[in-house]
Amino acid sequence: MPARPALLIPRKLSPAVLERARRDYDVILNEDDHVFSPDELVAACQGVDAVLPCHSERFDAATIAALPDRLRIIANHSVGVDHVDLAAAAARGITVTNTPDVLSDATAEIAILCMLGAARRGSEGDRMVREGRWNFWSPAFMVGRQVTGRRFGVLGMGRVGQVTAERARGFGMEVHYHNRTRLPDHLEKGAVFHDTVEGLLQVSDVLSLHCPATPQTTGIINARTIALLPERAILVNTARGALVDEAALIAALASGRLFAAGLDVFRDEPGGNAGLAALDNVFLLPHIGSATFETRDAMGFRALDNLDAFFADRTPVDRLV
Ligand code: 8YV
């Protein structure tokens, strides 16, 4: 193992994370913080032992095949790893890690913001006041849906799902969930388990997505599954845009079949979806679920912990491959 491994950091991480990285590694930075093209990514990986990417760097099979033999570990600064072809990395003997746990609180906060912003018409109201168009008030004005006491459905009861459920309980919401495996009592905390996605959707006044994007979950929210939700339900997505068929979502929002949606993630990022942006009943954020000062530090430190373990010949705690 090199005494000071060469580490590529393709995006601008927090100052504290960079300081620690520079203390222990020969750091190569992408100074202007642009997203590397696939060719630039492969070129930047030449001559490094490790890379610490975000979800914005795609390590698909072709990119992984073109990586130099010297590169031994992809230590992601993200919990989601759908941007990395894990099978291709495994085939080349490249270790892959992620950063679970440390972003659960921040992401749950954004999920609740999305829920409330959607239910109480946050975007519409904000724009009206900001643009000087607020010239009328009435008890019949800007009436939204109250979430207190409603059923909160969690699709994917992992760490972020569990924290979000806990926050929803604070609003007196009744938590329902679907997960590949049922949680033990101390984690379930009285939430109602549904052994099918369909069963969960039928009772979700608010449905919040917290599962990873995989071939099995891509497009899991589509015209058929939206039709299972209660009338005027609310969809919240802080996980991955790929989970949702956005054309079907637009149709359901435009017709009023869904009351509203609160979305932090989109199929196309950065950018989003112009069709969704054209609707009043959508509360939109630009993928900032984990974007707090505290969590950015914690994610970077966790990724560095994984690198430190790897280069000390220990198994990183968050090793996926
Ligand atoms: C991050 C995320 O903003 O962790 C994830 O999977 O999508 C977000 O928390 C991003 O990946 C930062 O690197």
py3Dmol code that shows the C-alpha trace and the ligand (Angstrom):
import py3Dmol

protein = """\
ATOM      1  CA  MET A   1       0.000   0.000   0.000  1.00  0.00           C
ATOM      2  CA  PRO A   2       1.345   3.486  -0.829  1.00  0.00           C
ATOM      3  CA  ALA A   3       2.316   5.582   2.216  1.00  0.00           C
ATOM      4  CA  ARG A   4       0.319   8.525   0.871  1.00  0.00           C
ATOM      5  CA  PRO A   5      -2.168   7.213  -1.645  1.00  0.00           C
ATOM      6  CA  ALA A   6      -3.135   9.490  -4.537  1.00  0.00           C
ATOM      7  CA  LEU A   7      -6.820  10.417  -4.188  1.00  0.00           C
ATOM      8  CA  LEU A   8      -8.980  12.016  -6.879  1.00  0.00           C
ATOM      9  CA  ILE A   9     -11.801  14.205  -5.499  1.00  0.00           C
ATOM     10  CA  PRO A  10     -13.934  15.149  -8.521  1.00  0.00           C
ATOM     11  CA  ARG A  11     -16.361  17.533  -6.736  1.00  0.00           C
ATOM     12  CA  LYS A  12     -16.031  20.363  -4.227  1.00  0.00           C
ATOM     13  CA  LEU A  13     -16.300  18.839  -0.761  1.00  0.00           C
ATOM     14  CA  SER A  14     -16.532  20.748   2.517  1.00  0.00           C
ATOM     15  CA  PRO A  15     -13.422  22.612   3.765  1.00  0.00           C
ATOM     16  CA  ALA A  16     -13.040  20.326   6.798  1.00  0.00           C
ATOM     17  CA  VAL A  17     -13.205  17.231   4.618  1.00  0.00           C
ATOM     18  CA  LEU A  18     -10.672  18.629   2.173  1.00  0.00           C
ATOM     19  CA  GLU A  19      -8.328  19.562   5.004  1.00  0.00           C
ATOM     20  CA  ARG A  20      -8.411  16.035   6.404  1.00  0.00           C
ATOM     21  CA  ALA A  21      -8.071  14.491   2.940  1.00  0.00           C
ATOM     22  CA  ARG A  22      -4.998  16.623   2.230  1.00  0.00           C
ATOM     23  CA  ARG A  23      -3.476  15.642   5.560  1.00  0.00           C
ATOM     24  CA  ASP A  24      -3.506  11.938   4.686  1.00  0.00           C
ATOM     25  CA  TYR A  25      -3.591  11.711   0.890  1.00  0.00           C
ATOM     26  CA  ASP A  26      -2.057  13.278  -2.186  1.00  0.00           C
ATOM     27  CA  VAL A  27      -5.238  14.953  -3.310  1.00  0.00           C
ATOM     28  CA  ILE A  28      -6.034  15.737  -6.929  1.00  0.00           C
ATOM     29  CA  LEU A  29      -8.931  18.182  -7.223  1.00  0.00           C
ATOM     30  CA  ASN A  30     -11.268  19.164 -10.026  1.00  0.00           C
ATOM     31  CA  GLU A  31     -10.730  22.855  -9.338  1.00  0.00           C
ATOM     32  CA  ASP A  32     -13.773  24.300 -11.114  1.00  0.00           C
ATOM     33  CA  ASP A  33     -16.173  21.625  -9.774  1.00  0.00           C
ATOM     34  CA  HIS A  34     -17.698  20.828 -13.182  1.00  0.00           C
ATOM     35  CA  VAL A  35     -19.149  17.386 -13.828  1.00  0.00           C
ATOM     36  CA  PHE A  36     -16.575  15.328 -15.701  1.00  0.00           C
ATOM     37  CA  SER A  37     -17.586  13.802 -19.017  1.00  0.00           C
ATOM     38  CA  PRO A  38     -16.986  10.021 -19.092  1.00  0.00           C
ATOM     39  CA  ASP A  39     -13.692  10.604 -20.942  1.00  0.00           C
ATOM     40  CA  GLU A  40     -12.584  13.287 -18.485  1.00  0.00           C
ATOM     41  CA  LEU A  41     -13.427  11.001 -15.574  1.00  0.00           C
ATOM     42  CA  VAL A  42     -11.329   8.170 -16.975  1.00  0.00           C
ATOM     43  CA  ALA A  43      -8.482  10.587 -17.739  1.00  0.00           C
ATOM     44  CA  ALA A  44      -8.619  12.096 -14.242  1.00  0.00           C
ATOM     45  CA  CYS A  45      -8.467   8.608 -12.695  1.00  0.00           C
ATOM     46  CA  GLN A  46      -5.123   7.841 -14.352  1.00  0.00           C
ATOM     47  CA  GLY A  47      -2.338   7.707 -11.788  1.00  0.00           C
ATOM     48  CA  VAL A  48      -4.553   7.646  -8.690  1.00  0.00           C
ATOM     49  CA  ASP A  49      -5.071   4.887  -6.138  1.00  0.00           C
ATOM     50  CA  ALA A  50      -8.559   5.972  -5.096  1.00  0.00           C
ATOM     51  CA  VAL A  51     -11.454   8.192  -6.071  1.00  0.00           C
ATOM     52  CA  LEU A  52     -14.004   9.887  -3.813  1.00  0.00           C
ATOM     53  CA  PRO A  53     -16.924  10.704  -6.137  1.00  0.00           C
ATOM     54  CA  CYS A  54     -20.470  11.955  -5.673  1.00  0.00           C
ATOM     55  CA  HIS A  55     -23.570  10.539  -7.325  1.00  0.00           C
ATOM     56  CA  SER A  56     -22.839  12.928 -10.220  1.00  0.00           C
ATOM     57  CA  GLU A  57     -19.904  10.786 -11.442  1.00  0.00           C
ATOM     58  CA  ARG A  58     -21.129   7.817 -13.456  1.00  0.00           C
ATOM     59  CA  PHE A  59     -19.015   4.700 -13.168  1.00  0.00           C
ATOM     60  CA  ASP A  60     -20.822   2.546 -15.710  1.00  0.00           C
ATOM     61  CA  ALA A  61     -19.367  -0.681 -17.103  1.00  0.00           C
ATOM     62  CA  ALA A  62     -17.481   1.089 -19.922  1.00  0.00           C
ATOM     63  CA  THR A  63     -15.937   3.639 -17.543  1.00  0.00           C
ATOM     64  CA  ILE A  64     -14.955   0.954 -15.062  1.00  0.00           C
ATOM     65  CA  ALA A  65     -13.391  -1.114 -17.842  1.00  0.00           C
ATOM     66  CA  ALA A  66     -11.255   1.907 -18.790  1.00  0.00           C
ATOM     67  CA  LEU A  67      -9.984   2.615 -15.257  1.00  0.00           C
ATOM     68  CA  PRO A  68      -6.284   2.047 -14.612  1.00  0.00           C
ATOM     69  CA  ASP A  69      -5.233  -1.067 -12.663  1.00  0.00           C
ATOM     70  CA  ARG A  70      -3.784   1.215 -10.018  1.00  0.00           C
ATOM     71  CA  LEU A  71      -7.226   2.496  -8.955  1.00  0.00           C
ATOM     72  CA  ARG A  72      -8.350   0.155  -6.189  1.00  0.00           C
ATOM     73  CA  ILE A  73     -11.303   1.836  -4.481  1.00  0.00           C
ATOM     74  CA  ILE A  74     -14.318   4.015  -5.302  1.00  0.00           C
ATOM     75  CA  ALA A  75     -15.252   5.564  -1.938  1.00  0.00           C
ATOM     76  CA  ASN A  76     -18.565   7.255  -2.670  1.00  0.00           C
ATOM     77  CA  HIS A  77     -19.741  10.448  -0.999  1.00  0.00           C
ATOM     78  CA  SER A  78     -23.361   9.223  -1.197  1.00  0.00           C
ATOM     79  CA  VAL A  79     -25.588   6.512   0.175  1.00  0.00           C
ATOM     80  CA  GLY A  80     -27.064   5.729  -3.241  1.00  0.00           C
ATOM     81  CA  VAL A  81     -24.778   3.836  -5.583  1.00  0.00           C
ATOM     82  CA  ASP A  82     -26.929   3.541  -8.683  1.00  0.00           C
ATOM     83  CA  HIS A  83     -24.273   5.620 -10.482  1.00  0.00           C
ATOM     84  CA  VAL A  84     -21.776   2.753 -10.062  1.00  0.00           C
ATOM     85  CA  ASP A  85     -21.989  -0.576 -11.869  1.00  0.00           C
ATOM     86  CA  LEU A  86     -21.222  -2.737  -8.847  1.00  0.00           C
ATOM     87  CA  ALA A  87     -20.908  -5.965 -10.842  1.00  0.00           C
ATOM     88  CA  ALA A  88     -18.362  -4.356 -13.176  1.00  0.00           C
ATOM     89  CA  ALA A  89     -16.396  -3.037 -10.183  1.00  0.00           C
ATOM     90  CA  ALA A  90     -16.464  -6.465  -8.522  1.00  0.00           C
ATOM     91  CA  ALA A  91     -15.251  -8.082 -11.742  1.00  0.00           C
ATOM     92  CA  ARG A  92     -12.239  -5.744 -11.766  1.00  0.00           C
ATOM     93  CA  GLY A  93     -11.553  -6.203  -8.053  1.00  0.00           C
ATOM     94  CA  ILE A  94     -12.335  -2.560  -7.289  1.00  0.00           C
ATOM     95  CA  THR A  95     -13.731  -1.938  -3.799  1.00  0.00           C
ATOM     96  CA  VAL A  96     -16.850   0.257  -3.571  1.00  0.00           C
ATOM     97  CA  THR A  97     -18.119   1.969  -0.413  1.00  0.00           C
ATOM     98  CA  ASN A  98     -20.929   4.417   0.395  1.00  0.00           C
ATOM     99  CA  THR A  99     -21.966   6.732   3.263  1.00  0.00           C
ATOM    100  CA  PRO A 100     -25.139   5.436   4.957  1.00  0.00           C
ATOM    101  CA  ASP A 101     -26.585   6.702   8.274  1.00  0.00           C
ATOM    102  CA  VAL A 102     -24.926  10.116   8.351  1.00  0.00           C
ATOM    103  CA  LEU A 103     -27.392  11.688   5.927  1.00  0.00           C
ATOM    104  CA  SER A 104     -30.611  10.198   7.302  1.00  0.00           C
ATOM    105  CA  ASP A 105     -31.586  13.178   9.492  1.00  0.00           C
ATOM    106  CA  ALA A 106     -30.917  15.766   6.797  1.00  0.00           C
ATOM    107  CA  THR A 107     -32.781  13.802   4.142  1.00  0.00           C
ATOM    108  CA  ALA A 108     -35.728  13.161   6.449  1.00  0.00           C
ATOM    109  CA  GLU A 109     -35.954  16.915   7.049  1.00  0.00           C
ATOM    110  CA  ILE A 110     -36.199  17.503   3.311  1.00  0.00           C
ATOM    111  CA  ALA A 111     -38.813  14.741   2.946  1.00  0.00           C
ATOM    112  CA  ILE A 112     -40.963  16.488   5.559  1.00  0.00           C
ATOM    113  CA  LEU A 113     -40.364  19.843   3.852  1.00  0.00           C
ATOM    114  CA  CYS A 114     -41.500  18.278   0.563  1.00  0.00           C
ATOM    115  CA  MET A 115     -44.577  16.786   2.232  1.00  0.00           C
ATOM    116  CA  LEU A 116     -45.615  20.058   3.846  1.00  0.00           C
ATOM    117  CA  GLY A 117     -44.669  22.152   0.831  1.00  0.00           C
ATOM    118  CA  ALA A 118     -46.882  19.924  -1.331  1.00  0.00           C
ATOM    119  CA  ALA A 119     -49.772  19.606   1.127  1.00  0.00           C
ATOM    120  CA  ARG A 120     -49.926  23.321   1.990  1.00  0.00           C
ATOM    121  CA  ARG A 121     -49.146  24.657  -1.489  1.00  0.00           C
ATOM    122  CA  GLY A 122     -45.764  26.070  -0.538  1.00  0.00           C
ATOM    123  CA  SER A 123     -44.452  26.846  -4.030  1.00  0.00           C
ATOM    124  CA  GLU A 124     -47.657  28.489  -5.183  1.00  0.00           C
ATOM    125  CA  GLY A 125     -47.861  30.733  -2.116  1.00  0.00           C
ATOM    126  CA  ASP A 126     -44.190  31.654  -2.166  1.00  0.00           C
ATOM    127  CA  ARG A 127     -44.287  32.642  -5.823  1.00  0.00           C
ATOM    128  CA  MET A 128     -47.459  34.660  -5.390  1.00  0.00           C
ATOM    129  CA  VAL A 129     -46.018  36.794  -2.585  1.00  0.00           C
ATOM    130  CA  ARG A 130     -42.555  37.045  -4.123  1.00  0.00           C
ATOM    131  CA  GLU A 131     -43.860  38.148  -7.515  1.00  0.00           C
ATOM    132  CA  GLY A 132     -46.160  40.817  -6.059  1.00  0.00           C
ATOM    133  CA  ARG A 133     -49.280  38.960  -7.200  1.00  0.00           C
ATOM    134  CA  TRP A 134     -50.831  38.580  -3.689  1.00  0.00           C
ATOM    135  CA  ASN A 135     -53.763  40.973  -3.992  1.00  0.00           C
ATOM    136  CA  PHE A 136     -56.587  38.997  -2.436  1.00  0.00           C
ATOM    137  CA  TRP A 137     -57.363  37.045   0.712  1.00  0.00           C
ATOM    138  CA  SER A 138     -60.393  34.953   1.680  1.00  0.00           C
ATOM    139  CA  PRO A 139     -61.061  31.920   3.892  1.00  0.00           C
ATOM    140  CA  ALA A 140     -61.489  30.053   0.634  1.00  0.00           C
ATOM    141  CA  PHE A 141     -58.032  31.089  -0.543  1.00  0.00           C
ATOM    142  CA  MET A 142     -55.007  28.713  -0.868  1.00  0.00           C
ATOM    143  CA  VAL A 143     -56.711  25.910   1.016  1.00  0.00           C
ATOM    144  CA  GLY A 144     -54.504  22.843   1.250  1.00  0.00           C
ATOM    145  CA  ARG A 145     -54.540  19.377   2.754  1.00  0.00           C
ATOM    146  CA  GLN A 146     -53.808  18.820   6.430  1.00  0.00           C
ATOM    147  CA  VAL A 147     -51.471  15.902   7.086  1.00  0.00           C
ATOM    148  CA  THR A 148     -52.088  15.591  10.836  1.00  0.00           C
ATOM    149  CA  GLY A 149     -53.665  12.237  11.607  1.00  0.00           C
ATOM    150  CA  ARG A 150     -53.328  11.008   7.999  1.00  0.00           C
ATOM    151  CA  ARG A 151     -51.631   7.805   6.871  1.00  0.00           C
ATOM    152  CA  PHE A 152     -47.943   8.164   5.967  1.00  0.00           C
ATOM    153  CA  GLY A 153     -46.713   5.432   3.628  1.00  0.00           C
ATOM    154  CA  VAL A 154     -43.001   4.677   3.458  1.00  0.00           C
ATOM    155  CA  LEU A 155     -41.762   2.736   0.455  1.00  0.00           C
ATOM    156  CA  GLY A 156     -38.377   1.400   1.551  1.00  0.00           C
ATOM    157  CA  MET A 157     -38.011   1.395   5.326  1.00  0.00           C
ATOM    158  CA  GLY A 158     -34.227   1.683   5.465  1.00  0.00           C
ATOM    159  CA  ARG A 159     -32.395   4.238   7.549  1.00  0.00           C
ATOM    160  CA  VAL A 160     -33.781   7.349   5.835  1.00  0.00           C
ATOM    161  CA  GLY A 161     -37.269   5.831   5.721  1.00  0.00           C
ATOM    162  CA  GLN A 162     -37.165   5.077   9.440  1.00  0.00           C
ATOM    163  CA  VAL A 163     -36.097   8.591  10.438  1.00  0.00           C
ATOM    164  CA  THR A 164     -38.686  10.151   8.128  1.00  0.00           C
ATOM    165  CA  ALA A 165     -41.374   7.909   9.661  1.00  0.00           C
ATOM    166  CA  GLU A 166     -40.330   9.113  13.099  1.00  0.00           C
ATOM    167  CA  ARG A 167     -40.700  12.754  12.013  1.00  0.00           C
ATOM    168  CA  ALA A 168     -44.118  11.979  10.481  1.00  0.00           C
ATOM    169  CA  ARG A 169     -45.217  10.494  13.813  1.00  0.00           C
ATOM    170  CA  GLY A 170     -44.550  13.958  15.219  1.00  0.00           C
ATOM    171  CA  PHE A 171     -47.466  15.146  13.080  1.00  0.00           C
ATOM    172  CA  GLY A 172     -49.701  12.438  14.533  1.00  0.00           C
ATOM    173  CA  MET A 173     -49.484  10.491  11.288  1.00  0.00           C
ATOM    174  CA  GLU A 174     -50.103   6.751  11.208  1.00  0.00           C
ATOM    175  CA  VAL A 175     -47.061   5.081   9.628  1.00  0.00           C
ATOM    176  CA  HIS A 176     -47.409   2.271   7.082  1.00  0.00           C
ATOM    177  CA  TYR A 177     -44.528   0.737   5.156  1.00  0.00           C
ATOM    178  CA  HIS A 178     -43.370  -1.771   2.618  1.00  0.00           C
ATOM    179  CA  ASN A 179     -39.873  -3.167   2.704  1.00  0.00           C
ATOM    180  CA  ARG A 180     -38.266  -6.300   1.303  1.00  0.00           C
ATOM    181  CA  THR A 181     -38.101  -7.633   4.848  1.00  0.00           C
ATOM    182  CA  ARG A 182     -40.250  -6.751   7.822  1.00  0.00           C
ATOM    183  CA  LEU A 183     -38.444  -4.773  10.521  1.00  0.00           C
ATOM    184  CA  PRO A 184     -38.098  -6.014  14.110  1.00  0.00           C
ATOM    185  CA  ASP A 185     -40.506  -4.445  16.627  1.00  0.00           C
ATOM    186  CA  HIS A 186     -37.981  -1.957  18.042  1.00  0.00           C
ATOM    187  CA  LEU A 187     -37.401  -0.464  14.575  1.00  0.00           C
ATOM    188  CA  GLU A 188     -40.967  -0.853  13.338  1.00  0.00           C
ATOM    189  CA  LYS A 189     -42.280   1.136  16.333  1.00  0.00           C
ATOM    190  CA  GLY A 190     -45.897   0.236  15.638  1.00  0.00           C
ATOM    191  CA  ALA A 191     -45.765   1.005  11.905  1.00  0.00           C
ATOM    192  CA  VAL A 192     -48.060  -1.214   9.848  1.00  0.00           C
ATOM    193  CA  PHE A 193     -46.130  -3.561   7.552  1.00  0.00           C
ATOM    194  CA  HIS A 194     -47.492  -4.325   4.071  1.00  0.00           C
ATOM    195  CA  ASP A 195     -45.980  -7.289   2.292  1.00  0.00           C
ATOM    196  CA  THR A 196     -46.778  -5.840  -1.142  1.00  0.00           C
ATOM    197  CA  VAL A 197     -46.190  -2.442  -2.716  1.00  0.00           C
ATOM    198  CA  GLU A 198     -49.820  -2.458  -3.817  1.00  0.00           C
ATOM    199  CA  GLY A 199     -51.051  -2.984  -0.263  1.00  0.00           C
ATOM    200  CA  LEU A 200     -49.028  -0.009   0.954  1.00  0.00           C
ATOM    201  CA  LEU A 201     -50.155   2.293  -1.846  1.00  0.00           C
ATOM    202  CA  GLN A 202     -53.842   1.664  -1.150  1.00  0.00           C
ATOM    203  CA  VAL A 203     -53.537   3.183   2.342  1.00  0.00           C
ATOM    204  CA  SER A 204     -51.006   5.979   1.730  1.00  0.00           C
ATOM    205  CA  ASP A 205     -52.523   9.461   2.004  1.00  0.00           C
ATOM    206  CA  VAL A 206     -48.922  10.590   1.726  1.00  0.00           C
ATOM    207  CA  LEU A 207     -46.490   8.221  -0.003  1.00  0.00           C
ATOM    208  CA  SER A 208     -42.804   8.891   0.613  1.00  0.00           C
ATOM    209  CA  LEU A 209     -40.190   7.068  -1.472  1.00  0.00           C
ATOM    210  CA  HIS A 210     -37.042   5.847   0.255  1.00  0.00           C
ATOM    211  CA  CYS A 211     -35.882   2.850  -1.757  1.00  0.00           C
ATOM    212  CA  PRO A 212     -32.759   2.696  -3.933  1.00  0.00           C
ATOM    213  CA  ALA A 213     -33.022   2.892  -7.719  1.00  0.00           C
ATOM    214  CA  THR A 214     -32.471  -0.609  -9.061  1.00  0.00           C
ATOM    215  CA  PRO A 215     -33.746  -2.412 -12.170  1.00  0.00           C
ATOM    216  CA  GLN A 216     -36.596  -3.701  -9.940  1.00  0.00           C
ATOM    217  CA  THR A 217     -37.643  -0.288  -8.597  1.00  0.00           C
ATOM    218  CA  THR A 218     -37.156   1.836 -11.736  1.00  0.00           C
ATOM    219  CA  GLY A 219     -40.567   3.262 -12.668  1.00  0.00           C
ATOM    220  CA  ILE A 220     -42.238   1.690  -9.640  1.00  0.00           C
ATOM    221  CA  ILE A 221     -44.479   4.771  -9.449  1.00  0.00           C
ATOM    222  CA  ASN A 222     -46.368   4.710 -12.744  1.00  0.00           C
ATOM    223  CA  ALA A 223     -49.919   5.048 -14.072  1.00  0.00           C
ATOM    224  CA  ARG A 224     -50.931   1.648 -12.669  1.00  0.00           C
ATOM    225  CA  THR A 225     -49.517   2.182  -9.192  1.00  0.00           C
ATOM    226  CA  ILE A 226     -50.618   5.823  -8.935  1.00  0.00           C
ATOM    227  CA  ALA A 227     -54.175   4.574  -9.561  1.00  0.00           C
ATOM    228  CA  LEU A 228     -53.912   2.502  -6.367  1.00  0.00           C
ATOM    229  CA  LEU A 229     -53.291   5.533  -4.139  1.00  0.00           C
ATOM    230  CA  PRO A 230     -56.227   7.119  -2.288  1.00  0.00           C
ATOM    231  CA  GLU A 231     -57.918   9.958  -4.157  1.00  0.00           C
ATOM    232  CA  ARG A 232     -55.960  13.232  -3.795  1.00  0.00           C
ATOM    233  CA  ALA A 233     -52.931  11.550  -2.248  1.00  0.00           C
ATOM    234  CA  ILE A 234     -49.557  13.302  -2.024  1.00  0.00           C
ATOM    235  CA  LEU A 235     -46.318  11.864  -3.421  1.00  0.00           C
ATOM    236  CA  VAL A 236     -42.944  12.700  -1.867  1.00  0.00           C
ATOM    237  CA  ASN A 237     -39.680  11.686  -3.525  1.00  0.00           C
ATOM    238  CA  THR A 238     -36.305  12.364  -1.935  1.00  0.00           C
ATOM    239  CA  ALA A 239     -34.737   9.115  -3.137  1.00  0.00           C
ATOM    240  CA  ARG A 240     -34.138   8.882  -6.890  1.00  0.00           C
ATOM    241  CA  GLY A 241     -35.976  10.285  -9.899  1.00  0.00           C
ATOM    242  CA  ALA A 242     -35.742   6.937 -11.675  1.00  0.00           C
ATOM    243  CA  LEU A 243     -38.366   5.515  -9.310  1.00  0.00           C
ATOM    244  CA  VAL A 244     -41.068   7.633 -10.950  1.00  0.00           C
ATOM    245  CA  ASP A 245     -42.597   7.621 -14.421  1.00  0.00           C
ATOM    246  CA  GLU A 246     -42.706  11.404 -14.632  1.00  0.00           C
ATOM    247  CA  ALA A 247     -45.185  11.513 -17.547  1.00  0.00           C
ATOM    248  CA  ALA A 248     -47.663   9.447 -15.492  1.00  0.00           C
ATOM    249  CA  LEU A 249     -47.068  11.685 -12.477  1.00  0.00           C
ATOM    250  CA  ILE A 250     -47.714  14.828 -14.530  1.00  0.00           C
ATOM    251  CA  ALA A 251     -50.983  13.346 -15.820  1.00  0.00           C
ATOM    252  CA  ALA A 252     -52.151  12.441 -12.303  1.00  0.00           C
ATOM    253  CA  LEU A 253     -51.243  15.888 -10.931  1.00  0.00           C
ATOM    254  CA  ALA A 254     -52.847  17.735 -13.841  1.00  0.00           C
ATOM    255  CA  SER A 255     -56.102  15.777 -13.514  1.00  0.00           C
ATOM    256  CA  GLY A 256     -56.271  16.257  -9.741  1.00  0.00           C
ATOM    257  CA  ARG A 257     -56.127  12.475  -9.138  1.00  0.00           C
ATOM    258  CA  LEU A 258     -53.101  13.309  -6.983  1.00  0.00           C
ATOM    259  CA  PHE A 259     -53.408  16.417  -4.823  1.00  0.00           C
ATOM    260  CA  ALA A 260     -49.740  17.356  -5.039  1.00  0.00           C
ATOM    261  CA  ALA A 261     -46.161  16.130  -5.138  1.00  0.00           C
ATOM    262  CA  GLY A 262     -43.033  17.217  -3.291  1.00  0.00           C
ATOM    263  CA  LEU A 263     -39.914  16.289  -5.242  1.00  0.00           C
ATOM    264  CA  ASP A 264     -36.220  16.693  -4.486  1.00  0.00           C
ATOM    265  CA  VAL A 265     -35.057  14.307  -7.233  1.00  0.00           C
ATOM    266  CA  PHE A 266     -35.734  13.910 -10.957  1.00  0.00           C
ATOM    267  CA  ARG A 267     -34.948  11.627 -13.858  1.00  0.00           C
ATOM    268  CA  ASP A 268     -32.780  14.373 -15.384  1.00  0.00           C
ATOM    269  CA  GLU A 269     -30.394  16.096 -13.012  1.00  0.00           C
ATOM    270  CA  PRO A 270     -29.428  18.831 -12.925  1.00  0.00           C
ATOM    271  CA  GLY A 271     -32.374  20.410 -14.654  1.00  0.00           C
ATOM    272  CA  GLY A 272     -35.502  18.563 -13.558  1.00  0.00           C
ATOM    273  CA  ASN A 273     -38.652  18.272 -15.633  1.00  0.00           C
ATOM    274  CA  ALA A 274     -40.307  21.258 -17.368  1.00  0.00           C
ATOM    275  CA  GLY A 275     -43.682  19.490 -17.371  1.00  0.00           C
ATOM    276  CA  LEU A 276     -43.598  19.131 -13.605  1.00  0.00           C
ATOM    277  CA  ALA A 277     -42.311  22.677 -13.167  1.00  0.00           C
ATOM    278  CA  ALA A 278     -45.291  23.998 -15.129  1.00  0.00           C
ATOM    279  CA  LEU A 279     -47.729  22.641 -12.527  1.00  0.00           C
ATOM    280  CA  ASP A 280     -48.780  24.656  -9.477  1.00  0.00           C
ATOM    281  CA  ASN A 281     -49.348  21.603  -7.299  1.00  0.00           C
ATOM    282  CA  VAL A 282     -45.707  20.540  -7.219  1.00  0.00           C
ATOM    283  CA  PHE A 283     -43.155  21.602  -4.626  1.00  0.00           C
ATOM    284  CA  LEU A 284     -39.704  21.303  -6.174  1.00  0.00           C
ATOM    285  CA  LEU A 285     -36.180  21.245  -4.788  1.00  0.00           C
ATOM    286  CA  PRO A 286     -32.846  20.669  -6.599  1.00  0.00           C
ATOM    287  CA  HIS A 287     -31.581  17.417  -4.978  1.00  0.00           C
ATOM    288  CA  ILE A 288     -30.540  18.924  -1.651  1.00  0.00           C
ATOM    289  CA  GLY A 289     -31.657  16.154   0.722  1.00  0.00           C
ATOM    290  CA  SER A 290     -28.254  15.814   2.358  1.00  0.00           C
ATOM    291  CA  ALA A 291     -27.072  19.379   1.763  1.00  0.00           C
ATOM    292  CA  THR A 292     -26.489  20.669   5.294  1.00  0.00           C
ATOM    293  CA  PHE A 293     -23.134  21.834   6.637  1.00  0.00           C
ATOM    294  CA  GLU A 294     -23.180  19.103   9.299  1.00  0.00           C
ATOM    295  CA  THR A 295     -24.082  16.321   6.914  1.00  0.00           C
ATOM    296  CA  ARG A 296     -21.640  17.318   4.179  1.00  0.00           C
ATOM    297  CA  ASP A 297     -18.842  17.104   6.772  1.00  0.00           C
ATOM    298  CA  ALA A 298     -20.148  13.780   8.074  1.00  0.00           C
ATOM    299  CA  MET A 299     -20.454  12.276   4.587  1.00  0.00           C
ATOM    300  CA  GLY A 300     -16.933  13.313   3.653  1.00  0.00           C
ATOM    301  CA  PHE A 301     -15.493  12.018   6.926  1.00  0.00           C
ATOM    302  CA  ARG A 302     -17.334   8.732   6.474  1.00  0.00           C
ATOM    303  CA  ALA A 303     -15.922   8.336   2.970  1.00  0.00           C
ATOM    304  CA  LEU A 304     -12.426   9.118   4.330  1.00  0.00           C
ATOM    305  CA  ASP A 305     -12.941   6.598   7.148  1.00  0.00           C
ATOM    306  CA  ASN A 306     -13.661   3.996   4.491  1.00  0.00           C
ATOM    307  CA  LEU A 307     -10.538   4.981   2.557  1.00  0.00           C
ATOM    308  CA  ASP A 308      -8.394   4.948   5.702  1.00  0.00           C
ATOM    309  CA  ALA A 309      -9.588   1.451   6.567  1.00  0.00           C
ATOM    310  CA  PHE A 310      -8.965   0.216   3.032  1.00  0.00           C
ATOM    311  CA  PHE A 311      -5.422   1.577   2.899  1.00  0.00           C
ATOM    312  CA  ALA A 312      -4.726   0.172   6.390  1.00  0.00           C
ATOM    313  CA  ASP A 313      -5.691  -3.281   5.093  1.00  0.00           C
ATOM    314  CA  ARG A 314      -8.944  -3.357   7.055  1.00  0.00           C
ATOM    315  CA  THR A 315     -12.399  -3.904   5.601  1.00  0.00           C
ATOM    316  CA  PRO A 316     -14.193  -0.554   5.286  1.00  0.00           C
ATOM    317  CA  VAL A 317     -17.416  -0.550   7.359  1.00  0.00           C
ATOM    318  CA  ASP A 318     -19.438   0.549   4.351  1.00  0.00           C
ATOM    319  CA  ARG A 319     -17.935  -1.847   1.841  1.00  0.00           C
ATOM    320  CA  LEU A 320     -20.498  -2.889  -0.780  1.00  0.00           C
ATOM    321  CA  VAL A 321     -18.094  -4.637  -3.165  1.00  0.00           C
TER     322      VAL A 321
END
"""
ligand_1 = """\
13
8YV
C -25.986 13.494 -2.196
C -27.502 11.402 -2.546
O -26.368 14.827 -2.334
O -26.394 10.156 -0.901
C -27.033 10.135 -1.930
O -27.302 9.073 -2.518
O -28.157 11.389 -3.534
C -27.205 12.707 -1.916
O -27.162 12.566 -0.549
C -24.994 13.221 -3.196
O -24.832 11.949 -3.592
C -23.720 13.865 -2.738
O -22.612 13.205 -3.128
"""
view = py3Dmol.view(width=600, height=400)
view.addModel(protein, "pdb")
view.setStyle({"model": 0}, {"cartoon": {"style": "trace"}})
view.addModel(ligand_1, "xyz")
view.setStyle({"model": 1}, {"stick": {}})
view.zoomTo()
view.show()
